[in-house]
Amino acid sequence: QVQLVESGGGLVQAGGSLRLSCAASGSFFRINAMGWYRQALGKQRELVASITSGGSKNYADSVKGRFAISRDNAKNTVSLQMNSLKPEDTAVYYCNVNMEQYRLVRNYWGQGTQVTVSS
């Protein structure tokens, strides 16, 4: 069984910063891509940022230049540094991990962490 434990959400004023972290634990062979998604109230879940096992990064246009994703392969963690936060960044943020487990490729989701940016 695989667990993803997220931390770092909270309430911050516009222009502030937060750092989200996600740690994967359990039985698996290899982690491929890791990423962060978010879902605002009444909206669909959307990709915020992702990073491959080789370190290639991808960002949503709305967060480019403000957010930075990183991962520690030795610790099976992925982090999202969020700077210059805006009220429109308010959402529940979910960690996503794509991994090889028992010769299958599977996606796992974290439980979600609330990020609220006040104006």
URMOTA-V161521 format. One record per residue. N is the residue number from 1. RES is the residue in one letter. SS is DSSP state (h for helix, s for strand, l for the rest). Layout:
# URMOTA-V161521
N_RES_SS ; N_RES_SS
This chain:
# URMOTA-V161521
1_Q_l ; 2_V_s ; 3_Q_s ; 4_L_s ; 5_V_s ; 6_E_s ; 7_S_s ; 8_G_l ; 9_G_l ; 10_G_s ; 11_L_s ; 12_V_s ; 13_Q_s ; 14_A_l ; 15_G_l ; 16_G_l ; 17_S_l ; 18_L_s ; 19_R_s ; 20_L_s ; 21_S_s ; 22_C_s ; 23_A_s ; 24_A_s ; 25_S_s ; 26_G_s ; 27_S_l ; 28_F_l ; 29_F_l ; 30_R_s ; 31_I_s ; 32_N_s ; 33_A_s ; 34_M_s ; 35_G_s ; 36_W_s ; 37_Y_s ; 38_R_s ; 39_Q_s ; 40_A_l ; 41_L_l ; 42_G_l ; 43_K_l ; 44_Q_l ; 45_R_l ; 46_E_s ; 47_L_s ; 48_V_s ; 49_A_s ; 50_S_s ; 51_I_s ; 52_T_l ; 53_S_l ; 54_G_l ; 55_G_l ; 56_S_l ; 57_K_s ; 58_N_s ; 59_Y_s ; 60_A_l ; 61_D_h ; 62_S_h ; 63_V_h ; 64_K_l ; 65_G_l ; 66_R_l ; 67_F_s ; 68_A_s ; 69_I_s ; 70_S_s ; 71_R_s ; 72_D_s ; 73_N_l ; 74_A_l ; 75_K_l ; 76_N_l ; 77_T_s ; 78_V_s ; 79_S_s ; 80_L_s ; 81_Q_s ; 82_M_s ; 83_N_l ; 84_S_l ; 85_L_l ; 86_K_l ; 87_P_h ; 88_E_h ; 89_D_h ; 90_T_l ; 91_A_s ; 92_V_s ; 93_Y_s ; 94_Y_s ; 95_C_s ; 96_N_s ; 97_V_s ; 98_N_s ; 99_M_s ; 100_E_s ; 101_Q_s ; 102_Y_l ; 103_R_l ; 104_L_s ; 105_V_s ; 106_R_s ; 107_N_s ; 108_Y_s ; 109_W_s ; 110_G_l ; 111_Q_l ; 112_G_l ; 113_T_s ; 114_Q_s ; 115_V_s ; 116_T_s ; 117_V_s ; 118_S_s ; 119_S_l
